[in-house]
């Protein structure tokens, strides 16, 4: 057993959640923090990410509150042209390394154990050296891994692959050195979408791409997820959503109206969309994706043979010269909900719709500034990560139901108005914009009816 450590908080995981939570503790209290992470560097799943991935939301809303990400620049080329920058995987990895080296460690209040596992009962074990440390945690263990997702880069395909079949995770297609006969993209989520867009951008003809999609997904229009000079349009998007939610006669009608208004997008409007993971795309990406005509909708892949792909509802041909791209990891976990705050533990979970780093940091601010776990849980009751259409509505309802209560604690309210992570925090700078004035009036008129109608459509109570 190595030296005994003493710390106020032991944070398990140095991904987006652990970094945002730690940053909030540093800003709002004098606690000491020990961060334990199984990866060799901070950044969580970004350490394993495929090389062409980018944030699907603007960089302005991502990371830790105290350190800006990016330069708040508008892109002028590519599928994000006209919108604020979205950081690449390399930029995000460098960003988190900088936060650790320039912000956390120089504070003198953070200790960092990379390539290490939390073994439970305050024990930390090095993956490389074999040392085991015992930590005396004076306050709480912060578990950011409870809902950790799986990514194709570190997960085996959820189907059988015969010998001789070329099947690679999404990141490996950027390293292919010879011209394949074609590509089969397997998956319906954001990774599959990114893979399709990337190979098209590399000059691969759409006719050489087959896309296997077990489900059709809804995507959020990036136009309505913007900061700074484009924030009034984002606020207008909120007004549109509330107007639709107030009047929708069914869940299907609600999604149809949001699609008609341009807030929600789907690649094939002729196919019902049943998946909603909350990813954000641009209409330029959508136009690229619609070039792919060979779309297979026969359920999930069960196995890939040298000459055919076997799915739930049939088979399609393939060849040994085809590259099969595995984008079918399960994504974010959906484990049983438990209280976020307990006497010796914080279990990081979402409590409202979207903008994950803002939520993670909020939990840290509450931990540092509100004494009672009961009160903290009242302000941030956890919800499950979204997957189906109704999950989006439940998450949206949770945000509207609980947000007024979170305006109560003075420290939290003051921070929320100032932090760059809050997507609407800078709205006061645009208070005189005609679009903001109009949207504010529509939100005020529609919010009560929207909340009640959402609860009715979901079969729950708005209280």
C-alpha positions as a Python dict, from the first residue, in 0.01 Angstrom:
ca = {
    (1, 'X'): (0, 0, 0),
    (2, 'X'): (139, 342, -99),
    (3, 'X'): (109, 668, 87),
    (4, 'X'): (-224, 764, 238),
    (5, 'X'): (-393, 1051, 64),
    (6, 'X'): (-620, 1308, 221),
    (7, 'X'): (-869, 1495, 8),
    (8, 'X'): (-1206, 1664, 40),
    (9, 'X'): (-1337, 1524, -288),
    (10, 'X'): (-1227, 1227, -493),
    (11, 'X'): (-1347, 1274, -852),
    (12, 'X'): (-1361, 955, -1058),
    (13, 'X'): (-1308, 1042, -1424),
    (14, 'X'): (-1132, 1332, -1598),
    (15, 'X'): (-1376, 1370, -1884),
    (16, 'X'): (-1612, 1659, -1949),
    (17, 'X'): (-1814, 1588, -1634),
    (18, 'X'): (-1521, 1549, -1394),
    (19, 'X'): (-1340, 1853, -1531),
    (20, 'X'): (-1646, 2082, -1522),
    (21, 'X'): (-1740, 1967, -1170),
    (22, 'X'): (-1385, 2016, -1041),
    (23, 'X'): (-1360, 2360, -1198),
    (24, 'X'): (-1680, 2464, -1018),
    (25, 'X'): (-1548, 2339, -684),
    (26, 'X'): (-1226, 2534, -733),
    (27, 'X'): (-1419, 2852, -807),
    (28, 'X'): (-1677, 2829, -531),
    (29, 'X'): (-1508, 2673, -227),
    (30, 'X'): (-1167, 2597, -79),
    (31, 'X'): (-1190, 2219, -109),
    (32, 'X'): (-906, 1992, -215),
    (33, 'X'): (-977, 1754, -501),
    (34, 'X'): (-814, 1432, -617),
    (35, 'X'): (-894, 1325, -974),
    (36, 'X'): (-854, 958, -1068),
    (37, 'X'): (-881, 859, -1433),
    (38, 'X'): (-817, 534, -1617),
    (39, 'X'): (-702, 718, -1929),
    (40, 'X'): (-353, 861, -1966),
    (41, 'X'): (-470, 1221, -2015),
    (42, 'X'): (-774, 1434, -1931),
    (43, 'X'): (-1056, 1448, -2183),
    (44, 'X'): (-1262, 1135, -2130),
    (45, 'X'): (-1399, 980, -2449),
    (46, 'X'): (-1223, 1249, -2655),
    (47, 'X'): (-898, 1061, -2592),
    (48, 'X'): (-1043, 769, -2791),
    (49, 'X'): (-1241, 971, -3044),
    (50, 'X'): (-1217, 923, -3419),
    (51, 'X'): (-985, 1184, -3575),
    (52, 'X'): (-1245, 1368, -3784),
    (53, 'X'): (-1502, 1414, -3507),
    (54, 'X'): (-1595, 1765, -3398),
    (55, 'X'): (-1825, 1904, -3137),
    (56, 'X'): (-2180, 1911, -3268),
    (57, 'X'): (-2257, 2219, -3059),
    (58, 'X'): (-2056, 2545, -3060),
    (59, 'X'): (-1730, 2545, -2868),
    (60, 'X'): (-1858, 2844, -2670),
    (61, 'X'): (-2082, 2615, -2463),
    (62, 'X'): (-1831, 2336, -2398),
    (63, 'X'): (-1558, 2263, -2146),
    (64, 'X'): (-1508, 2420, -1803),
    (65, 'X'): (-1658, 2753, -1704),
    (66, 'X'): (-1334, 2933, -1621),
    (67, 'X'): (-1139, 2862, -1942),
    (68, 'X'): (-1282, 2953, -2286),
    (69, 'X'): (-1264, 2696, -2566),
    (70, 'X'): (-1177, 2833, -2909),
    (71, 'X'): (-1181, 3190, -3033),
    (72, 'X'): (-1556, 3246, -3073),
    (73, 'X'): (-1503, 3267, -3448),
    (74, 'X'): (-1761, 3218, -3720),
    (75, 'X'): (-1664, 2947, -3967),
    (76, 'X'): (-1652, 3060, -4329),
    (77, 'X'): (-1593, 2725, -4504),
    (78, 'X'): (-1721, 2370, -4470),
    (79, 'X'): (-2051, 2231, -4348),
    (80, 'X'): (-2047, 2465, -4047),
    (81, 'X'): (-2005, 2783, -4254),
    (82, 'X'): (-2197, 3076, -4109),
    (83, 'X'): (-2206, 2929, -3760),
    (84, 'X'): (-1974, 2955, -3459),
    (85, 'X'): (-1679, 2719, -3448),
    (86, 'X'): (-1706, 2360, -3332),
    (87, 'X'): (-1380, 2226, -3188),
    (88, 'X'): (-1206, 1920, -3329),
    (89, 'X'): (-1099, 1623, -3119),
    (90, 'X'): (-738, 1746, -3126),
    (91, 'X'): (-845, 2090, -3003),
    (92, 'X'): (-1051, 1943, -2720),
    (93, 'X'): (-773, 1713, -2605),
    (94, 'X'): (-530, 2006, -2603),
    (95, 'X'): (-786, 2220, -2422),
    (96, 'X'): (-835, 1973, -2136),
    (97, 'X'): (-459, 1919, -2103),
    (98, 'X'): (-420, 2296, -2074),
    (99, 'X'): (-696, 2319, -1811),
    (100, 'X'): (-522, 2053, -1604),
    (101, 'X'): (-170, 2197, -1641),
    (102, 'X'): (-249, 2568, -1627),
    (103, 'X'): (-559, 2585, -1406),
    (104, 'X'): (-606, 2279, -1185),
    (105, 'X'): (-259, 2167, -1079),
    (106, 'X'): (-113, 2517, -1020),
    (107, 'X'): (-399, 2585, -777),
    (108, 'X'): (-227, 2357, -528),
    (109, 'X'): (-566, 2204, -445),
    (110, 'X'): (-586, 1937, -716),
    (111, 'X'): (-398, 1606, -736),
    (112, 'X'): (-427, 1407, -1057),
    (113, 'X'): (-378, 1032, -1101),
    (114, 'X'): (-394, 937, -1471),
    (115, 'X'): (-376, 575, -1588),
    (116, 'X'): (-531, 476, -1256),
    (117, 'X'): (-847, 303, -1139),
    (118, 'X'): (-1073, 382, -849),
    (119, 'X'): (-1096, 49, -670),
    (120, 'X'): (-1363, 149, -421),
    (121, 'X'): (-1343, 215, -49),
    (122, 'X'): (-1109, 509, -112),
    (123, 'X'): (-845, 298, -288),
    (124, 'X'): (-668, 416, -603),
    (125, 'X'): (-461, 176, -812),
    (126, 'X'): (-203, 262, -1078),
    (127, 'X'): (-251, 72, -1403),
    (128, 'X'): (117, 98, -1492),
    (129, 'X'): (321, 91, -1172),
    (130, 'X'): (90, -129, -968),
    (131, 'X'): (91, 103, -665),
    (132, 'X'): (-224, 127, -457),
    (133, 'X'): (-303, 437, -254),
    (134, 'X'): (-559, 473, 19),
    (135, 'X'): (-748, 802, 13),
    (136, 'X'): (-923, 944, 315),
    (137, 'X'): (-1210, 1134, 156),
    (138, 'X'): (-1337, 1397, 395),
    (139, 'X'): (-1647, 1491, 197),
    (140, 'X'): (-1755, 1290, -109),
    (141, 'X'): (-1660, 1062, -392),
    (142, 'X'): (-1784, 1214, -720),
    (143, 'X'): (-1870, 937, -967),
    (144, 'X'): (-1875, 1069, -1325),
    (145, 'X'): (-1864, 717, -1473),
    (146, 'X'): (-2210, 595, -1372),
    (147, 'X'): (-2357, 674, -1715),
    (148, 'X'): (-2035, 645, -1913),
    (149, 'X'): (-2104, 558, -2274),
    (150, 'X'): (-1939, 313, -2512),
    (151, 'X'): (-1770, 429, -2832),
    (152, 'X'): (-1678, 216, -3137),
    (153, 'X'): (-1305, 283, -3089),
    (154, 'X'): (-1302, 88, -2763),
    (155, 'X'): (-1600, -146, -2812),
    (156, 'X'): (-1617, -463, -3015),
    (157, 'X'): (-1883, -472, -3286),
    (158, 'X'): (-2219, -598, -3152),
    (159, 'X'): (-2230, -852, -3435),
    (160, 'X'): (-2021, -1142, -3564),
    (161, 'X'): (-1752, -1081, -3824),
    (162, 'X'): (-1625, -1368, -4037),
    (163, 'X'): (-1257, -1417, -4114),
    (164, 'X'): (-1146, -1216, -4413),
    (165, 'X'): (-1406, -942, -4367),
    (166, 'X'): (-1270, -586, -4345),
    (167, 'X'): (-1455, -436, -4048),
    (168, 'X'): (-1306, -133, -3872),
    (169, 'X'): (-1422, 122, -3615),
    (170, 'X'): (-1508, 471, -3741),
    (171, 'X'): (-1166, 617, -3669),
    (172, 'X'): (-976, 367, -3882),
    (173, 'X'): (-1122, 485, -4212),
    (174, 'X'): (-904, 796, -4185),
    (175, 'X'): (-601, 566, -4204),
    (176, 'X'): (-698, 354, -4505),
    (177, 'X'): (-417, 366, -4758),
    (178, 'X'): (-570, 176, -5050),
    (179, 'X'): (-886, 236, -5250),
    (180, 'X'): (-1167, 3, -5131),
    (181, 'X'): (-1451, -122, -5350),
    (182, 'X'): (-1697, 60, -5131),
    (183, 'X'): (-1801, 147, -4778),
    (184, 'X'): (-2076, 3, -4559),
    (185, 'X'): (-2153, 238, -4269),
    (186, 'X'): (-2327, 50, -3986),
    (187, 'X'): (-2524, 256, -3735),
    (188, 'X'): (-2788, 525, -3711),
    (189, 'X'): (-2632, 763, -3459),
    (190, 'X'): (-2397, 1061, -3468),
    (191, 'X'): (-2085, 849, -3528),
    (192, 'X'): (-2239, 694, -3840),
    (193, 'X'): (-2354, 1034, -3959),
    (194, 'X'): (-2003, 1175, -3913),
    (195, 'X'): (-1849, 881, -4098),
    (196, 'X'): (-2086, 927, -4392),
    (197, 'X'): (-2018, 1301, -4411),
    (198, 'X'): (-1642, 1254, -4385),
    (199, 'X'): (-1609, 996, -4663),
    (200, 'X'): (-1829, 1211, -4888),
    (201, 'X'): (-1606, 1511, -4814),
    (202, 'X'): (-1303, 1302, -4914),
    (203, 'X'): (-1447, 1259, -5262),
    (204, 'X'): (-1599, 912, -5224),
    (205, 'X'): (-1904, 902, -5454),
    (206, 'X'): (-2236, 850, -5278),
    (207, 'X'): (-2295, 548, -5501),
    (208, 'X'): (-2001, 373, -5328),
    (209, 'X'): (-2160, 407, -4982),
    (210, 'X'): (-2419, 178, -4827),
    (211, 'X'): (-2571, 298, -4501),
    (212, 'X'): (-2727, 40, -4268),
    (213, 'X'): (-2968, 218, -4035),
    (214, 'X'): (-3171, 21, -3779),
    (215, 'X'): (-3368, 337, -3700),
    (216, 'X'): (-3424, 682, -3844),
    (217, 'X'): (-3312, 962, -3612),
    (218, 'X'): (-3419, 1317, -3539),
    (219, 'X'): (-3143, 1577, -3541),
    (220, 'X'): (-3145, 1931, -3406),
    (221, 'X'): (-3078, 2216, -3647),
    (222, 'X'): (-2750, 2389, -3557),
    (223, 'X'): (-2901, 2718, -3669),
    (224, 'X'): (-3095, 2730, -3340),
    (225, 'X'): (-2802, 2634, -3113),
    (226, 'X'): (-2581, 2940, -3157),
    (227, 'X'): (-2415, 3190, -2915),
    (228, 'X'): (-2303, 3553, -2939),
    (229, 'X'): (-2433, 3745, -3241),
    (230, 'X'): (-2662, 3455, -3337),
    (231, 'X'): (-2810, 3410, -2989),
    (232, 'X'): (-3135, 3594, -3079),
    (233, 'X'): (-3209, 3323, -3336),
    (234, 'X'): (-3149, 3054, -3074),
    (235, 'X'): (-3390, 3233, -2838),
    (236, 'X'): (-3642, 3253, -3118),
    (237, 'X'): (-3604, 2875, -3155),
    (238, 'X'): (-3706, 2834, -2791),
    (239, 'X'): (-4016, 3043, -2855),
    (240, 'X'): (-4105, 2831, -3158),
    (241, 'X'): (-4071, 2511, -2955),
    (242, 'X'): (-4298, 2640, -2679),
    (243, 'X'): (-4559, 2755, -2930),
    (244, 'X'): (-4562, 2411, -3089),
    (245, 'X'): (-4566, 2233, -2753),
    (246, 'X'): (-4860, 2443, -2638),
    (247, 'X'): (-5078, 2348, -2936),
    (248, 'X'): (-4968, 1999, -3042),
    (249, 'X'): (-5246, 1740, -3043),
    (250, 'X'): (-5013, 1440, -3017),
    (251, 'X'): (-4644, 1358, -2987),
    (252, 'X'): (-4635, 1281, -3357),
    (253, 'X'): (-4799, 1614, -3439),
    (254, 'X'): (-4548, 1794, -3217),
    (255, 'X'): (-4247, 1650, -3400),
    (256, 'X'): (-4405, 1715, -3737),
    (257, 'X'): (-4460, 2080, -3651),
    (258, 'X'): (-4104, 2120, -3520),
    (259, 'X'): (-3974, 1969, -3843),
    (260, 'X'): (-4194, 2203, -4048),
    (261, 'X'): (-4047, 2497, -3854),
    (262, 'X'): (-3693, 2377, -3930),
    (263, 'X'): (-3590, 2309, -3570),
    (264, 'X'): (-3573, 1933, -3612),
    (265, 'X'): (-3423, 1756, -3911),
    (266, 'X'): (-3421, 1402, -4045),
    (267, 'X'): (-3228, 1261, -4336),
    (268, 'X'): (-3526, 1088, -4496),
    (269, 'X'): (-3857, 1271, -4439),
    (270, 'X'): (-4045, 969, -4575),
    (271, 'X'): (-3931, 742, -4291),
    (272, 'X'): (-4071, 782, -3938),
    (273, 'X'): (-3797, 887, -3694),
    (274, 'X'): (-3802, 700, -3362),
    (275, 'X'): (-3456, 785, -3226),
    (276, 'X'): (-3364, 1111, -3057),
    (277, 'X'): (-3015, 1134, -2908),
    (278, 'X'): (-2997, 1514, -2911),
    (279, 'X'): (-2718, 1552, -3166),
    (280, 'X'): (-2696, 1877, -3361),
    (281, 'X'): (-2622, 1898, -3735),
    (282, 'X'): (-2622, 2163, -4003),
    (283, 'X'): (-2842, 2170, -4311),
    (284, 'X'): (-2523, 2150, -4520),
    (285, 'X'): (-2446, 1814, -4360),
    (286, 'X'): (-2803, 1707, -4426),
    (287, 'X'): (-2769, 1784, -4795),
    (288, 'X'): (-2458, 1565, -4814),
    (289, 'X'): (-2626, 1277, -4632),
    (290, 'X'): (-2926, 1284, -4866),
    (291, 'X'): (-2693, 1198, -5153),
    (292, 'X'): (-2664, 843, -5015),
    (293, 'X'): (-2940, 641, -5179),
    (294, 'X'): (-2833, 288, -5081),
    (295, 'X'): (-2991, 281, -4734),
    (296, 'X'): (-3067, -57, -4574),
    (297, 'X'): (-3350, -73, -4322),
    (298, 'X'): (-3364, -438, -4220),
    (299, 'X'): (-3295, -399, -3849),
    (300, 'X'): (-2963, -459, -3676),
    (301, 'X'): (-2667, -639, -3825),
    (302, 'X'): (-2623, -989, -3679),
    (303, 'X'): (-2315, -1104, -3870),
    (304, 'X'): (-2103, -1014, -4169),
    (305, 'X'): (-1991, -1293, -4399),
    (306, 'X'): (-1748, -1252, -4686),
    (307, 'X'): (-2031, -1226, -4938),
    (308, 'X'): (-2335, -1112, -4740),
    (309, 'X'): (-2452, -913, -4439),
    (310, 'X'): (-2714, -1086, -4224),
    (311, 'X'): (-2961, -858, -4050),
    (312, 'X'): (-3272, -906, -3835),
    (313, 'X'): (-3503, -900, -4135),
    (314, 'X'): (-3297, -1019, -4429),
    (315, 'X'): (-2961, -1013, -4603),
    (316, 'X'): (-2772, -783, -4841),
    (317, 'X'): (-2467, -870, -5051),
    (318, 'X'): (-2116, -752, -4975),
    (319, 'X'): (-1761, -831, -5087),
    (320, 'X'): (-1414, -886, -4949),
    (321, 'X'): (-1302, -556, -5102),
    (322, 'X'): (-1563, -358, -4910),
    (323, 'X'): (-1476, -175, -4589),
    (324, 'X'): (-1741, -219, -4321),
    (325, 'X'): (-1739, 68, -4071),
    (326, 'X'): (-1854, -18, -3720),
    (327, 'X'): (-2045, 278, -3572),
    (328, 'X'): (-2284, 68, -3364),
    (329, 'X'): (-2172, 114, -3002),
    (330, 'X'): (-2452, 159, -2750),
    (331, 'X'): (-2362, 522, -2674),
    (332, 'X'): (-2472, 678, -2346),
    (333, 'X'): (-2576, 436, -2073),
    (334, 'X'): (-2932, 423, -1939),
    (335, 'X'): (-2885, 281, -1590),
    (336, 'X'): (-3138, 314, -1306),
    (337, 'X'): (-3177, 669, -1182),
    (338, 'X'): (-3039, 732, -834),
    (339, 'X'): (-3015, 1050, -626),
    (340, 'X'): (-2736, 1275, -752),
    (341, 'X'): (-2639, 1391, -403),
    (342, 'X'): (-2593, 1148, -114),
    (343, 'X'): (-2403, 1187, 217),
    (344, 'X'): (-2073, 1049, 85),
    (345, 'X'): (-2131, 1043, -289),
    (346, 'X'): (-2224, 1251, -591),
    (347, 'X'): (-2347, 1048, -889),
    (348, 'X'): (-2337, 1271, -1196),
    (349, 'X'): (-2651, 1238, -1409),
    (350, 'X'): (-2846, 1477, -1634),
    (351, 'X'): (-3127, 1680, -1482),
    (352, 'X'): (-3253, 1876, -1783),
    (353, 'X'): (-3230, 1889, -2159),
    (354, 'X'): (-2899, 1939, -2339),
    (355, 'X'): (-2575, 2137, -2289),
    (356, 'X'): (-2401, 1876, -2080),
    (357, 'X'): (-2108, 2084, -1955),
    (358, 'X'): (-2343, 2349, -1818),
    (359, 'X'): (-2524, 2077, -1625),
    (360, 'X'): (-2202, 1920, -1492),
    (361, 'X'): (-2074, 2257, -1375),
    (362, 'X'): (-2411, 2341, -1217),
    (363, 'X'): (-2386, 2027, -1005),
    (364, 'X'): (-2043, 2139, -886),
    (365, 'X'): (-2166, 2487, -797),
    (366, 'X'): (-2456, 2340, -599),
    (367, 'X'): (-2226, 2101, -414),
    (368, 'X'): (-1999, 2389, -316),
    (369, 'X'): (-2265, 2644, -219),
    (370, 'X'): (-2572, 2458, -87),
    (371, 'X'): (-2539, 2265, 238),
    (372, 'X'): (-2833, 2025, 230),
    (373, 'X'): (-2825, 1720, 1),
    (374, 'X'): (-3204, 1716, 20),
    (375, 'X'): (-3219, 2071, -114),
    (376, 'X'): (-2967, 1998, -389),
    (377, 'X'): (-3167, 1695, -500),
    (378, 'X'): (-3484, 1904, -500),
    (379, 'X'): (-3320, 2155, -733),
    (380, 'X'): (-3169, 1893, -965),
    (381, 'X'): (-3374, 1572, -973),
    (382, 'X'): (-3203, 1336, -1219),
    (383, 'X'): (-3347, 1211, -1546),
    (384, 'X'): (-3242, 939, -1791),
    (385, 'X'): (-3036, 1016, -2098),
    (386, 'X'): (-3248, 1051, -2409),
    (387, 'X'): (-3295, 790, -2678),
    (388, 'X'): (-3658, 786, -2794),
    (389, 'X'): (-3875, 1079, -2904),
    (390, 'X'): (-4057, 1101, -2572),
    (391, 'X'): (-3726, 1128, -2385),
    (392, 'X'): (-3668, 1469, -2543),
    (393, 'X'): (-4008, 1590, -2427),
    (394, 'X'): (-3954, 1457, -2075),
    (395, 'X'): (-3615, 1628, -2055),
    (396, 'X'): (-3757, 1955, -2187),
    (397, 'X'): (-4041, 1937, -1934),
    (398, 'X'): (-3792, 1872, -1653),
    (399, 'X'): (-3597, 2183, -1751),
    (400, 'X'): (-3903, 2406, -1745),
    (401, 'X'): (-4048, 2254, -1429),
    (402, 'X'): (-3734, 2284, -1216),
    (403, 'X'): (-3558, 2590, -1359),
    (404, 'X'): (-3753, 2847, -1149),
    (405, 'X'): (-3640, 2673, -829),
    (406, 'X'): (-3276, 2690, -941),
    (407, 'X'): (-3302, 3067, -956),
    (408, 'X'): (-3342, 3067, -578),
    (409, 'X'): (-2991, 3002, -441),
    (410, 'X'): (-2810, 3336, -488),
    (411, 'X'): (-2468, 3189, -566),
    (412, 'X'): (-2609, 2954, -828),
    (413, 'X'): (-2825, 3222, -989),
    (414, 'X'): (-2536, 3468, -1005),
    (415, 'X'): (-2304, 3210, -1155),
    (416, 'X'): (-2562, 3094, -1410),
    (417, 'X'): (-2601, 3447, -1542),
    (418, 'X'): (-2226, 3490, -1584),
    (419, 'X'): (-2093, 3155, -1703),
    (420, 'X'): (-2020, 3109, -2072),
    (421, 'X'): (-2159, 2753, -2047),
    (422, 'X'): (-2517, 2878, -2005),
    (423, 'X'): (-2662, 2891, -2358),
    (424, 'X'): (-2892, 3180, -2266),
    (425, 'X'): (-2670, 3350, -2009),
    (426, 'X'): (-2574, 3637, -2241),
    (427, 'X'): (-2928, 3709, -2352),
    (428, 'X'): (-2932, 4040, -2162),
    (429, 'X'): (-2680, 4175, -2412),
    (430, 'X'): (-2949, 4139, -2679),
    (431, 'X'): (-3245, 4265, -2478),
    (432, 'X'): (-3322, 4538, -2732),
    (433, 'X'): (-3304, 4312, -3037),
    (434, 'X'): (-3651, 4305, -3202),
    (435, 'X'): (-3633, 3928, -3243),
    (436, 'X'): (-3556, 3883, -2872),
    (437, 'X'): (-3836, 4120, -2769),
    (438, 'X'): (-4084, 3931, -2987),
    (439, 'X'): (-3963, 3589, -2872),
    (440, 'X'): (-3978, 3691, -2507),
    (441, 'X'): (-4344, 3784, -2543),
    (442, 'X'): (-4429, 3458, -2717),
    (443, 'X'): (-4245, 3255, -2452),
    (444, 'X'): (-4433, 3431, -2174),
    (445, 'X'): (-4765, 3363, -2343),
    (446, 'X'): (-4700, 3001, -2434),
    (447, 'X'): (-4489, 2859, -2151),
    (448, 'X'): (-4773, 2765, -1910),
    (449, 'X'): (-4980, 2600, -2183),
    (450, 'X'): (-4673, 2423, -2321),
    (451, 'X'): (-4583, 2280, -1981),
    (452, 'X'): (-4937, 2156, -1920),
    (453, 'X'): (-4975, 2012, -2269),
    (454, 'X'): (-4640, 1833, -2254),
    (455, 'X'): (-4740, 1673, -1925),
    (456, 'X'): (-5072, 1570, -2082),
    (457, 'X'): (-4906, 1421, -2390),
    (458, 'X'): (-4658, 1232, -2173),
    (459, 'X'): (-4926, 1119, -1928),
    (460, 'X'): (-4754, 1284, -1634),
    (461, 'X'): (-4813, 1576, -1401),
    (462, 'X'): (-4670, 1920, -1469),
    (463, 'X'): (-4637, 1988, -1097),
}
